[in-house]
């Protein structure tokens, strides 16, 4: 006999956070961020003179352009993979990593005097941090946000 006041088994089963749907805006941000990273990788491989403001590319600059290609491509592929795998914490961690890269890049641009690049980098970083915060569900500066529950 069933007890009408007791919760049913179906109500007891909750969808784990790792399987729950991602917010649409977070998915869009991740895809756009990955596309931007892929574009940077392709530019650094195909036409690295764009990275040097049209100046000549030395062998040393070519090596660094190749580094940028490899790192940007791998970060973009991992972002897309983690999004497809619905891996909340790993994706949030990668989003924080990419946001920190953008912030360091922005500080570097400020020091170099490339002020026009800074607002875009700052917006990119803040949106990625907001998306990571949304995925984790807690403030990112709190240590318990990064521990397994």
C-alpha atoms as an extended CHARMM CRD file, in Angstrom:
* protein
*
       149  EXT
         1         1  UNK       CA              0.0000000000        0.0000000000        0.0000000000  PROA      1               0.0000000000
         2         2  UNK       CA              1.3150000000        3.4520000000       -0.8090000000  PROA      2               0.0000000000
         3         3  UNK       CA              1.5040000000        6.3490000000        1.5660000000  PROA      3               0.0000000000
         4         4  UNK       CA              0.1440000000        9.5020000000       -0.1490000000  PROA      4               0.0000000000
         5         5  UNK       CA              2.0990000000       11.7940000000        2.1830000000  PROA      5               0.0000000000
         6         6  UNK       CA              5.4610000000       10.1480000000        1.3810000000  PROA      6               0.0000000000
         7         7  UNK       CA              7.3300000000       11.4670000000       -1.6330000000  PROA      7               0.0000000000
         8         8  UNK       CA              7.3240000000        9.1550000000       -4.6260000000  PROA      8               0.0000000000
         9         9  UNK       CA             10.4870000000        7.5380000000       -5.9360000000  PROA      9               0.0000000000
        10        10  UNK       CA             10.2910000000        9.7190000000       -9.0400000000  PROA      10              0.0000000000
        11        11  UNK       CA             10.4000000000       12.8290000000       -6.8570000000  PROA      11              0.0000000000
        12        12  UNK       CA             13.4140000000       11.4870000000       -4.9380000000  PROA      12              0.0000000000
        13        13  UNK       CA             15.4610000000       11.0970000000       -8.0920000000  PROA      13              0.0000000000
        14        14  UNK       CA             17.0820000000       14.3660000000       -8.9470000000  PROA      14              0.0000000000
        15        15  UNK       CA             19.0060000000       15.0840000000      -12.0840000000  PROA      15              0.0000000000
        16        16  UNK       CA             22.6830000000       15.3790000000      -11.1800000000  PROA      16              0.0000000000
        17        17  UNK       CA             24.0780000000       18.8350000000      -11.7820000000  PROA      17              0.0000000000
        18        18  UNK       CA             26.6640000000       17.4190000000      -14.1830000000  PROA      18              0.0000000000
        19        19  UNK       CA             23.9260000000       16.0730000000      -16.4780000000  PROA      19              0.0000000000
        20        20  UNK       CA             21.5350000000       19.0020000000      -16.1850000000  PROA      20              0.0000000000
        21        21  UNK       CA             21.1870000000       21.2840000000      -19.1580000000  PROA      21              0.0000000000
        22        22  UNK       CA             23.6340000000       24.1300000000      -19.5030000000  PROA      22              0.0000000000
        23        23  UNK       CA             22.1820000000       27.6090000000      -19.8020000000  PROA      23              0.0000000000
        24        24  UNK       CA             21.9280000000       28.5490000000      -23.4780000000  PROA      24              0.0000000000
        25        25  UNK       CA             23.9450000000       31.7310000000      -23.0090000000  PROA      25              0.0000000000
        26        26  UNK       CA             26.8370000000       29.7740000000      -21.4780000000  PROA      26              0.0000000000
        27        27  UNK       CA             26.8710000000       27.4000000000      -24.4460000000  PROA      27              0.0000000000
        28        28  UNK       CA             26.8620000000       30.3450000000      -26.8590000000  PROA      28              0.0000000000
        29        29  UNK       CA             29.7070000000       32.0430000000      -24.9580000000  PROA      29              0.0000000000
        30        30  UNK       CA             31.7810000000       28.8500000000      -24.9950000000  PROA      30              0.0000000000
        31        31  UNK       CA             31.2070000000       28.3140000000      -28.7280000000  PROA      31              0.0000000000
        32        32  UNK       CA             32.0510000000       31.9390000000      -29.5670000000  PROA      32              0.0000000000
        33        33  UNK       CA             35.1340000000       31.8050000000      -27.3470000000  PROA      33              0.0000000000
        34        34  UNK       CA             36.2560000000       28.5930000000      -29.0330000000  PROA      34              0.0000000000
        35        35  UNK       CA             35.6950000000       30.1320000000      -32.4730000000  PROA      35              0.0000000000
        36        36  UNK       CA             37.7620000000       33.1810000000      -31.5260000000  PROA      36              0.0000000000
        37        37  UNK       CA             40.5350000000       30.9040000000      -30.2790000000  PROA      37              0.0000000000
        38        38  UNK       CA             40.4120000000       28.8670000000      -33.4820000000  PROA      38              0.0000000000
        39        39  UNK       CA             40.5890000000       32.0710000000      -35.5370000000  PROA      39              0.0000000000
        40        40  UNK       CA             43.6460000000       33.1740000000      -33.5520000000  PROA      40              0.0000000000
        41        41  UNK       CA             45.2520000000       29.7750000000      -34.1110000000  PROA      41              0.0000000000
        42        42  UNK       CA             44.5980000000       29.8730000000      -37.8500000000  PROA      42              0.0000000000
        43        43  UNK       CA             45.8700000000       33.4470000000      -38.1800000000  PROA      43              0.0000000000
        44        44  UNK       CA             49.0560000000       32.6030000000      -36.2930000000  PROA      44              0.0000000000
        45        45  UNK       CA             49.6920000000       29.6640000000      -38.6120000000  PROA      45              0.0000000000
        46        46  UNK       CA             48.5570000000       31.0470000000      -41.9750000000  PROA      46              0.0000000000
        47        47  UNK       CA             49.5200000000       34.7210000000      -41.7340000000  PROA      47              0.0000000000
        48        48  UNK       CA             51.5680000000       35.5190000000      -38.6170000000  PROA      48              0.0000000000
        49        49  UNK       CA             52.4260000000       38.9650000000      -39.9890000000  PROA      49              0.0000000000
        50        50  UNK       CA             48.9780000000       40.0120000000      -38.7420000000  PROA      50              0.0000000000
        51        51  UNK       CA             50.2400000000       39.3040000000      -35.2270000000  PROA      51              0.0000000000
        52        52  UNK       CA             53.2180000000       41.6020000000      -35.8230000000  PROA      52              0.0000000000
        53        53  UNK       CA             51.1500000000       44.4970000000      -37.2100000000  PROA      53              0.0000000000
        54        54  UNK       CA             52.3480000000       43.6890000000      -40.7030000000  PROA      54              0.0000000000
        55        55  UNK       CA             56.0400000000       43.7770000000      -39.7630000000  PROA      55              0.0000000000
        56        56  UNK       CA             58.5440000000       41.1810000000      -40.8910000000  PROA      56              0.0000000000
        57        57  UNK       CA             58.4490000000       37.8010000000      -39.1970000000  PROA      57              0.0000000000
        58        58  UNK       CA             61.7550000000       36.4880000000      -37.9110000000  PROA      58              0.0000000000
        59        59  UNK       CA             62.4410000000       32.8360000000      -37.1820000000  PROA      59              0.0000000000
        60        60  UNK       CA             61.9510000000       33.5310000000      -33.4830000000  PROA      60              0.0000000000
        61        61  UNK       CA             58.5890000000       35.1780000000      -34.1400000000  PROA      61              0.0000000000
        62        62  UNK       CA             57.6220000000       32.1670000000      -36.2750000000  PROA      62              0.0000000000
        63        63  UNK       CA             58.3730000000       29.8300000000      -33.3550000000  PROA      63              0.0000000000
        64        64  UNK       CA             56.1720000000       31.8950000000      -31.0360000000  PROA      64              0.0000000000
        65        65  UNK       CA             53.4170000000       32.0100000000      -33.6680000000  PROA      65              0.0000000000
        66        66  UNK       CA             53.5790000000       28.2110000000      -33.8180000000  PROA      66              0.0000000000
        67        67  UNK       CA             53.3110000000       28.0770000000      -30.0150000000  PROA      67              0.0000000000
        68        68  UNK       CA             50.2420000000       30.2900000000      -30.2090000000  PROA      68              0.0000000000
        69        69  UNK       CA             48.7490000000       28.0400000000      -32.8830000000  PROA      69              0.0000000000
        70        70  UNK       CA             49.1840000000       24.8870000000      -30.8030000000  PROA      70              0.0000000000
        71        71  UNK       CA             47.9470000000       26.3460000000      -27.5350000000  PROA      71              0.0000000000
        72        72  UNK       CA             44.9770000000       28.2340000000      -28.9710000000  PROA      72              0.0000000000
        73        73  UNK       CA             43.8310000000       25.2660000000      -31.0090000000  PROA      73              0.0000000000
        74        74  UNK       CA             44.0440000000       22.8390000000      -28.0800000000  PROA      74              0.0000000000
        75        75  UNK       CA             42.1930000000       25.2240000000      -25.7340000000  PROA      75              0.0000000000
        76        76  UNK       CA             39.4220000000       25.6930000000      -28.3020000000  PROA      76              0.0000000000
        77        77  UNK       CA             39.0760000000       21.9620000000      -28.9470000000  PROA      77              0.0000000000
        78        78  UNK       CA             38.9400000000       21.2390000000      -25.2130000000  PROA      78              0.0000000000
        79        79  UNK       CA             36.2890000000       23.9260000000      -24.6740000000  PROA      79              0.0000000000
        80        80  UNK       CA             34.1010000000       22.3460000000      -27.3430000000  PROA      80              0.0000000000
        81        81  UNK       CA             34.7700000000       18.8150000000      -26.0880000000  PROA      81              0.0000000000
        82        82  UNK       CA             33.9170000000       19.6940000000      -22.4810000000  PROA      82              0.0000000000
        83        83  UNK       CA             30.7600000000       21.4900000000      -23.6240000000  PROA      83              0.0000000000
        84        84  UNK       CA             29.6920000000       18.4380000000      -25.6620000000  PROA      84              0.0000000000
        85        85  UNK       CA             30.5540000000       16.1090000000      -22.7600000000  PROA      85              0.0000000000
        86        86  UNK       CA             28.5460000000       18.3030000000      -20.3560000000  PROA      86              0.0000000000
        87        87  UNK       CA             31.4640000000       18.3270000000      -17.9460000000  PROA      87              0.0000000000
        88        88  UNK       CA             30.4670000000       21.2660000000      -15.7380000000  PROA      88              0.0000000000
        89        89  UNK       CA             33.4490000000       21.5610000000      -13.4070000000  PROA      89              0.0000000000
        90        90  UNK       CA             36.1000000000       20.8790000000      -16.0360000000  PROA      90              0.0000000000
        91        91  UNK       CA             34.4680000000       23.3310000000      -18.4410000000  PROA      91              0.0000000000
        92        92  UNK       CA             34.2170000000       25.9390000000      -15.6850000000  PROA      92              0.0000000000
        93        93  UNK       CA             37.9070000000       25.4000000000      -14.9070000000  PROA      93              0.0000000000
        94        94  UNK       CA             38.8540000000       25.8710000000      -18.5530000000  PROA      94              0.0000000000
        95        95  UNK       CA             36.6800000000       28.9780000000      -18.7440000000  PROA      95              0.0000000000
        96        96  UNK       CA             38.4660000000       30.4350000000      -15.7100000000  PROA      96              0.0000000000
        97        97  UNK       CA             41.8410000000       29.5660000000      -17.2610000000  PROA      97              0.0000000000
        98        98  UNK       CA             40.9340000000       31.3090000000      -20.5080000000  PROA      98              0.0000000000
        99        99  UNK       CA             39.5370000000       34.3100000000      -18.6130000000  PROA      99              0.0000000000
       100       100  UNK       CA             42.8040000000       34.6100000000      -16.6730000000  PROA      100             0.0000000000
       101       101  UNK       CA             44.7660000000       34.4150000000      -19.9300000000  PROA      101             0.0000000000
       102       102  UNK       CA             42.6500000000       37.2760000000      -21.2970000000  PROA      102             0.0000000000
       103       103  UNK       CA             43.1800000000       39.3270000000      -18.1310000000  PROA      103             0.0000000000
       104       104  UNK       CA             46.9580000000       38.8610000000      -18.2450000000  PROA      104             0.0000000000
       105       105  UNK       CA             46.8770000000       39.7290000000      -21.9430000000  PROA      105             0.0000000000
       106       106  UNK       CA             44.9020000000       42.8690000000      -21.0920000000  PROA      106             0.0000000000
       107       107  UNK       CA             47.4290000000       43.9360000000      -18.4550000000  PROA      107             0.0000000000
       108       108  UNK       CA             50.2160000000       43.3370000000      -20.9580000000  PROA      108             0.0000000000
       109       109  UNK       CA             48.3900000000       45.4700000000      -23.5310000000  PROA      109             0.0000000000
       110       110  UNK       CA             47.9810000000       48.2510000000      -20.9550000000  PROA      110             0.0000000000
       111       111  UNK       CA             51.7080000000       48.1790000000      -20.2260000000  PROA      111             0.0000000000
       112       112  UNK       CA             52.5000000000       48.2590000000      -23.9720000000  PROA      112             0.0000000000
       113       113  UNK       CA             50.0780000000       51.1210000000      -24.5200000000  PROA      113             0.0000000000
       114       114  UNK       CA             47.6790000000       49.1340000000      -26.7390000000  PROA      114             0.0000000000
       115       115  UNK       CA             44.6460000000       50.6020000000      -24.9980000000  PROA      115             0.0000000000
       116       116  UNK       CA             42.1540000000       49.7800000000      -27.7580000000  PROA      116             0.0000000000
       117       117  UNK       CA             42.4990000000       46.0410000000      -27.1700000000  PROA      117             0.0000000000
       118       118  UNK       CA             41.8470000000       46.1430000000      -23.4280000000  PROA      118             0.0000000000
       119       119  UNK       CA             38.0280000000       46.6210000000      -23.3660000000  PROA      119             0.0000000000
       120       120  UNK       CA             37.4410000000       43.6120000000      -25.6270000000  PROA      120             0.0000000000
       121       121  UNK       CA             39.7330000000       41.4180000000      -23.5550000000  PROA      121             0.0000000000
       122       122  UNK       CA             38.0900000000       42.5840000000      -20.3400000000  PROA      122             0.0000000000
       123       123  UNK       CA             34.5800000000       41.8520000000      -21.6420000000  PROA      123             0.0000000000
       124       124  UNK       CA             35.7050000000       38.4390000000      -22.9340000000  PROA      124             0.0000000000
       125       125  UNK       CA             37.2330000000       37.5960000000      -19.5310000000  PROA      125             0.0000000000
       126       126  UNK       CA             34.2500000000       38.8170000000      -17.5090000000  PROA      126             0.0000000000
       127       127  UNK       CA             31.7310000000       36.9210000000      -19.6420000000  PROA      127             0.0000000000
       128       128  UNK       CA             33.7900000000       33.7280000000      -19.3510000000  PROA      128             0.0000000000
       129       129  UNK       CA             34.0560000000       34.2120000000      -15.5640000000  PROA      129             0.0000000000
       130       130  UNK       CA             30.2900000000       34.7670000000      -15.3290000000  PROA      130             0.0000000000
       131       131  UNK       CA             29.6880000000       31.6030000000      -17.3530000000  PROA      131             0.0000000000
       132       132  UNK       CA             32.0360000000       29.5990000000      -15.1500000000  PROA      132             0.0000000000
       133       133  UNK       CA             30.3230000000       30.9610000000      -12.0480000000  PROA      133             0.0000000000
       134       134  UNK       CA             26.9550000000       29.9150000000      -13.4920000000  PROA      134             0.0000000000
       135       135  UNK       CA             28.2140000000       26.4030000000      -14.2420000000  PROA      135             0.0000000000
       136       136  UNK       CA             29.6940000000       25.9080000000      -10.7800000000  PROA      136             0.0000000000
       137       137  UNK       CA             26.7560000000       27.5480000000       -9.0280000000  PROA      137             0.0000000000
       138       138  UNK       CA             28.9310000000       29.2180000000       -6.4030000000  PROA      138             0.0000000000
       139       139  UNK       CA             31.2950000000       32.1470000000       -6.1730000000  PROA      139             0.0000000000
       140       140  UNK       CA             34.5050000000       31.1500000000       -7.9310000000  PROA      140             0.0000000000
       141       141  UNK       CA             36.7680000000       32.6900000000       -5.2890000000  PROA      141             0.0000000000
       142       142  UNK       CA             35.4150000000       30.2710000000       -2.6710000000  PROA      142             0.0000000000
       143       143  UNK       CA             37.4720000000       27.1080000000       -2.3550000000  PROA      143             0.0000000000
       144       144  UNK       CA             34.3970000000       24.9070000000       -1.9120000000  PROA      144             0.0000000000
       145       145  UNK       CA             33.3060000000       25.8280000000       -5.4480000000  PROA      145             0.0000000000
       146       146  UNK       CA             36.2140000000       23.7600000000       -6.7600000000  PROA      146             0.0000000000
       147       147  UNK       CA             35.9310000000       20.7510000000       -4.5040000000  PROA      147             0.0000000000
       148       148  UNK       CA             33.8690000000       17.7030000000       -5.3360000000  PROA      148             0.0000000000
       149       149  UNK       CA             30.5970000000       17.6520000000       -3.4390000000  PROA      149             0.0000000000
